[in-house]
Amino acid sequence: MFSLQAWLSDETAARLPRHEQISRALRAAILAGHWPAGSRLPATRQLACELGHARSTIEQAYAQLEAEGYLQRRVGAGSFVSLPASLPLRRSPSPPAAARLSQRGQAIADTGACREATLGVGTESRQLFSGQPDSQAFPHALWGKLLLQRWRQDGPALMRYGDPQGLPALRTAIASYLALARGVNCQPEQVLVLSSSQQALLLAGQLLLDAGELAWLEEPGYLGARNALLAAGAQLCPVPVDDEGLNTNGEYPKPKLIYTTPSHQYPLGMAMSLPRRMALLARARAAGAWIIEDDYDGEFQYDTHSLPALQSLDPDGRVIYVGTFSKVLFGSLRLAYMVVPANLVEAFSNARTAFDGHSNQLLQAVTADFMAGGHFASHLRQMRLLYQRRRDILLASLAEHCPALSVRHHSAGLQCAVYTPPGREAGWTTLGRAQGLPLRPLAQFYAGPPDREGWLMGYAALSNEEIRRQIDTLGRILRHSA
Ligand SMILES: Cc1ncc(COP(=O)(O)O)c(C=O)c1O
């Protein structure tokens, strides 16, 4: 026989007042078809007795369901289920059928998601794969002070909706920083503040590519870019990189858009040479293509002075420059920016309103204060020194413990590619993972067969000791399986 008791064991309901727990259980039982339309519910006195509650509690529950339209109560006759008989009822739970997605939706779901940024989240130990900045070295107290100051000063204004292009003060700070540090040609009017570089790539794909149009991507390259362009329905053409960066000398079909990381190729780490930059701009001009320059960690240059951004060489407004605060400040801030040619500003700002409106106003304001107050520049200087030191420790530890491995491009960024001798990577990866080293094979970043073997190692978020310890462990694994 049906008993309401079983429906009352819902744990999430346990904190509700008793009459609400009962009305919730009755509602669920009605929707599941245990009392069909028109049928009579037990009398309140009977249910009170059965459940061991006061009759007034059951009365309250019935009254609630009557007010919601589930019951009709007739004096002297009882309480009847008043739902229309045609209402589809929730039957007992069965495994959900696969949802039918649109073709575009299916293509996006099939990319398998890009979880690079979230690797390591939830794990206790900090690992070589992270590629993240060091959150412990962030000036928390200062940030908290600025946050409080800004909230006190402008709280109500910052609670309102904001400009889809971004807070003017932040756009101004970004434009002057980019002009000074990266040689970018831009006015604050060309800057769009976004929640991530990923959003920049997504917007660019949606606005600039029709389904089936061709995009060139670096091979190997950034999975986030590949997924954003696939989401736009683009056809992808992997173009190889060598020691000078993206090599556009081969014969490839004409692109509509080219994605590149010229300051610090992701994942291999070389900087694009000047001749290659000029050749790329010339190829884009000949094809009438847009270039997306993803300068995701160009701030961190250690041994050499970096070339200014590719955008600074662009004479005819075809380079879209993308930068992020994820590496220089912290990832969960969710603030990034793009600098677009003047004739794209309106389209991108309008598109931003169709996506999520704008980024968090308070955090934009605090970031603007952090930059205008000179804290950004000094944080950057300190982080550059800290990460350079960690990079040096990584290189020294690899040389000491893992002589079979080699490193080529290590002058910038928060991670570097480490090469293994041919045929060894897969076996060593398995052994490393078994010892708690979740090594990230370079093969993951290739669309086609990889032409190099090795791993991408992030070092910036690890202490000197953690780097030494993990490389020491790796060294032992390599020696024992030689
Ligand atoms: C090449 C590249 N671009 C962009 C990003 C991420 O930036 P955001 O957090 O702003 O999406 C990453 C993150 O790892 C990256 O490797």
The ligand as an ORCA input file, in Angstrom:
! r2SCAN-3c Opt
* xyz 0 1
  C      47.149     30.103    -25.030
  C      46.186     30.487    -23.953
  N      45.307     31.465    -24.172
  C      44.418     31.809    -23.210
  C      44.378     31.179    -21.999
  C      43.334     31.427    -20.919
  O      42.958     32.674    -20.698
  P      41.534     32.957    -20.030
  O      41.572     32.425    -18.640
  O      41.475     34.446    -20.076
  O      40.495     32.326    -20.908
  C      45.274     30.164    -21.729
  C      45.190     29.469    -20.422
  O      45.840     28.566    -20.079
  C      46.184     29.820    -22.723
  O      47.050     28.817    -22.478
*
